[in-house]
Amino acid sequence: MPFVGVHTGSRLKRAEQKRKVCKHLTARDNADYRRYLRQGKYRLTKEEAQKLGTGAESYVVNLQMNEELMDMSQIDLTDAEQVRNRIREYFGIVKKYKQKPTVAGLALALGTNREKMKKMAVNANGRTNENVSKELQKVYLVYENLWEGYMLNGDIPSLNGIFIGKNQFGYKDVVEQNNVVEVKPQIDTEAIRMKYIGADNELPEKAVQDE
């Protein structure tokens, strides 16, 4: 029974990989990719992926990069030097695969998740090594700088960039508000009363009738 379960899981995983790759390929490339699957090549080499087109190549390269991140050994997250070296190592892997660095990717390399990494950066629990927090704060500044560069150079779609800016770096839409205050004229009732009161301190006849 355990063997059947593992086999079923592997089969489903391969089917999911096939579905994700085929979604980005043309009909002709799809046929070639299915041929690779029939030959048992569920993990393509980079050269084989290049023959299938940019969709498969990007998918395979990204998958291989994440597999390498998953295989990284655990480090001591209280040691600032180990954290610093792992950050440099992560950026080196990203450059090797020609991908863009991500917050989740760095968290994976550090052996944690994005929520915990953010809390470590701001020392939300009060237990994080101060030097470790400083290293992570630098990384977030690097990410923000990269994000601005990507946006200015058009390296990422505008909507994606706006989403990242709001959710990762706390940017907000700025709406200008022009507050118009209605100023009511001040009426000097005493001056008006004195204007219409005659010498005998009585209002004119027309004014009396109006009343």
Secondary structure per residue as TSV (DSSP state, phi and psi in degrees):
chain	resnum	aa	ss	phi	psi
A	1	M	-	360.0	-45.6
A	2	P	H	-59.0	-37.2
A	3	F	H	-63.1	-41.5
A	4	V	H	-61.9	-41.1
A	5	G	H	-63.4	-44.2
A	6	V	H	-64.7	-41.8
A	7	H	H	-62.8	-43.7
A	8	T	H	-63.3	-42.6
A	9	G	H	-62.8	-41.1
A	10	S	H	-65.2	-39.9
A	11	R	H	-64.7	-42.6
A	12	L	H	-66.3	-37.0
A	13	K	H	-65.2	-41.9
A	14	R	H	-65.4	-37.7
A	15	A	H	-64.5	-38.4
A	16	E	H	-67.2	-40.9
A	17	Q	H	-62.2	-41.4
A	18	K	H	-62.8	-42.4
A	19	R	H	-63.9	-42.3
A	20	K	H	-65.8	-41.0
A	21	V	H	-70.6	-47.1
A	22	C	H	-61.3	-26.4
A	23	K	T	-62.9	-26.7
A	24	H	T	-101.2	3.7
A	25	L	S	-109.1	158.8
A	26	T	-	-77.2	172.2
A	27	A	H	-61.3	-41.3
A	28	R	H	-66.0	-43.9
A	29	D	H	-65.8	-34.4
A	30	N	H	-60.3	-42.0
A	31	A	H	-62.6	-42.2
A	32	D	H	-64.6	-39.7
A	33	Y	H	-66.4	-41.0
A	34	R	H	-63.3	-31.7
A	35	R	H	-66.1	-40.6
A	36	Y	H	-61.6	-39.3
A	37	L	H	-64.4	-40.9
A	38	R	H	-64.8	-28.3
A	39	Q	T	-81.2	0.1
A	40	G	T	85.4	10.3
A	41	K	-	-90.8	74.7
A	42	Y	-	-78.0	-17.6
A	43	R	S	-119.5	103.6
A	44	L	-	-77.9	150.4
A	45	T	-	-78.0	166.7
A	46	K	H	-64.1	-36.7
A	47	E	H	-65.8	-40.6
A	48	E	H	-66.6	-38.1
A	49	A	H	-66.0	-36.3
A	50	Q	H	-63.5	-33.1
A	51	K	H	-66.9	-27.1
A	52	L	H	-86.3	-13.5
A	53	G	-	117.0	170.1
A	54	T	H	-65.3	-30.9
A	55	G	H	-61.9	-50.0
A	56	A	H	-68.1	-39.1
A	57	E	H	-61.5	-46.7
A	58	S	H	-62.0	-40.7
A	59	Y	H	-64.4	-47.0
A	60	V	H	-66.2	-43.5
A	61	V	H	-62.2	-43.8
A	62	N	H	-64.1	-39.6
A	63	L	H	-65.8	-43.2
A	64	Q	H	-64.2	-38.0
A	65	M	H	-63.0	-43.5
A	66	N	H	-68.3	-33.7
A	67	E	H	-62.8	-39.4
A	68	E	H	-66.4	-38.0
A	69	L	H	-65.5	-38.0
A	70	M	H	-65.5	-29.8
A	71	D	T	-85.3	-0.9
A	72	M	S	-70.4	142.3
A	73	S	-	-72.1	155.3
A	74	Q	-	-74.9	141.6
A	75	I	-	-115.9	169.6
A	76	D	-	-84.7	109.0
A	77	L	T	-74.2	-2.5
A	78	T	T	-95.1	-5.4
A	79	D	-	-99.2	112.0
A	80	A	H	-62.9	-36.7
A	81	E	H	-66.9	-41.4
A	82	Q	H	-65.0	-40.5
A	83	V	H	-63.5	-43.6
A	84	R	H	-61.7	-45.0
A	85	N	H	-66.0	-38.1
A	86	R	H	-68.2	-36.4
A	87	I	H	-62.0	-45.8
A	88	R	H	-62.9	-39.2
A	89	E	H	-63.6	-40.3
A	90	Y	H	-62.9	-46.4
A	91	F	H	-63.4	-32.6
A	92	G	H	-64.9	-40.7
A	93	I	H	-65.1	-41.4
A	94	V	H	-61.9	-42.9
A	95	K	H	-65.8	-37.0
A	96	K	H	-61.9	-39.1
A	97	Y	T	-93.4	1.9
A	98	K	T	56.4	46.2
A	99	Q	-	-113.7	170.6
A	100	K	-	-92.7	138.2
A	101	P	-	-68.3	147.8
A	102	T	-	-130.9	158.4
A	103	V	H	-66.0	-44.0
A	104	A	H	-64.6	-36.5
A	105	G	H	-64.3	-43.2
A	106	L	H	-65.2	-40.5
A	107	A	H	-60.4	-40.8
A	108	L	H	-62.4	-41.9
A	109	A	H	-64.3	-32.7
A	110	L	H	-83.0	-8.7
A	111	G	T	79.6	30.4
A	112	T	S	-138.5	-159.9
A	113	N	-	-127.6	171.1
A	114	R	H	-65.0	-35.2
A	115	E	H	-65.6	-46.9
A	116	K	H	-66.3	-37.0
A	117	M	H	-64.3	-39.4
A	118	K	H	-63.9	-41.1
A	119	K	H	-65.8	-35.9
A	120	M	H	-65.7	-37.4
A	121	A	H	-64.3	-39.2
A	122	V	H	-96.7	0.4
A	123	N	T	53.3	50.0
A	124	A	T	-63.7	-31.8
A	125	N	T	-90.6	-7.4
A	126	G	S	75.2	7.5
A	127	R	-	-114.6	-1.6
A	128	T	S	-81.3	138.2
A	129	N	-	-55.8	132.5
A	130	E	H	-59.8	-39.6
A	131	N	H	-68.1	-34.8
A	132	V	H	-64.0	-43.8
A	133	S	H	-59.6	-41.7
A	134	K	H	-64.1	-39.4
A	135	E	H	-62.7	-43.4
A	136	L	H	-70.3	-34.4
A	137	Q	H	-63.7	-37.9
A	138	K	H	-61.7	-41.3
A	139	V	H	-62.8	-42.1
A	140	Y	H	-63.6	-35.0
A	141	L	H	-66.8	-38.7
A	142	V	H	-62.6	-44.7
A	143	Y	H	-60.3	-42.7
A	144	E	H	-64.5	-40.0
A	145	N	H	-65.8	-41.7
A	146	L	H	-62.2	-41.8
A	147	W	H	-60.8	-44.9
A	148	E	H	-62.5	-41.0
A	149	G	H	-64.2	-43.0
A	150	Y	H	-60.7	-40.7
A	151	M	H	-67.2	-43.8
A	152	L	H	-68.7	-33.1
A	153	N	H	-90.7	-3.6
A	154	G	T	71.6	27.5
A	155	D	-	-79.9	-16.0
A	156	I	S	-133.9	149.7
A	157	P	-	-59.5	146.9
A	158	S	H	-58.6	-45.3
A	159	L	H	-62.3	-41.5
A	160	N	H	-63.4	-41.6
A	161	G	H	-64.1	-40.6
A	162	I	H	-64.1	-42.2
A	163	F	H	-59.9	-44.6
A	164	I	H	-64.4	-44.1
A	165	G	H	-60.3	-41.2
A	166	K	H	-73.6	-40.4
A	167	N	H	-90.3	-24.4
A	168	Q	H	-101.4	-36.2
A	169	F	S	-117.7	5.2
A	170	G	-	74.0	19.4
A	171	Y	-	-71.6	149.6
A	172	K	-	-134.4	154.7
A	173	D	-	-70.0	132.6
A	174	V	-	-100.2	120.7
A	175	V	-	-113.1	119.6
A	176	E	-	-76.5	133.3
A	177	Q	-	-119.7	123.9
A	178	N	-	-104.3	105.4
A	179	N	-	-84.5	115.5
A	180	V	-	-100.5	119.1
A	181	V	-	-100.0	123.9
A	182	E	-	-80.8	118.8
A	183	V	-	-100.4	115.8
A	184	K	-	-87.1	136.5
A	185	P	-	-65.5	141.7
A	186	Q	-	-82.7	123.8
A	187	I	-	-99.6	122.2
A	188	D	-	-88.3	90.0
A	189	T	H	-63.8	-32.0
A	190	E	H	-67.8	-38.5
A	191	A	H	-67.3	-39.0
A	192	I	H	-65.8	-40.6
A	193	R	H	-63.5	-42.5
A	194	M	H	-68.4	-28.2
A	195	K	H	-67.3	-36.6
A	196	Y	H	-97.5	-8.2
A	197	I	-	-83.5	131.2
A	198	G	-	-79.8	-174.9
A	199	A	T	-62.5	-30.3
A	200	D	T	-88.6	17.1
A	201	N	S	58.8	29.9
A	202	E	-	-119.7	146.6
A	203	L	-	-69.9	150.1
A	204	P	-	-57.4	156.7
A	205	E	H	-59.0	-39.6
A	206	K	H	-62.3	-40.2
A	207	A	H	-65.5	-36.1
A	208	V	H	-66.5	-42.3
A	209	Q	H	-62.8	-38.5
A	210	D	H	-62.8	-33.6
A	211	E	-	-68.1	360.0
